[in-house]
Amino acid sequence: IISKTLGVYDGETGLALRGSFIIDPDGKLLASEVNNFPVGRNADELLRKLKAFKHVREHPAQVCPAKWTPGAKTLTPGRDLVGKVGDKLA
């Protein structure tokens, strides 16, 4: 069962927690969000993140800032911009 594999299965209730996962074509987990039962997820934000991950996969020299939307300005990582994160992307 996929909910057990992703760690969202609740054995006491027999239900899965509210989880959203973005997995790239290579099978790498890029993002996850898991909420307890009474709180839902934001589908618009999930779609925005999916588009951002697609964009950076197609443009690996760029990063998408918070609240980025398609067509908006991206950033070029570097030590002065994002510190050690830029080193991992290089």
Buried (B, 14 or more C-beta within 10 A) or exposed (E): EEEEEBEBBEEEEEEBBBBBBBEEEEEEEBBEBBEEEEEEEEEEEBEBBBBBBBBBEEEEEBBBEEEBEEEEEBEEBEEEEBEEEBEEBE
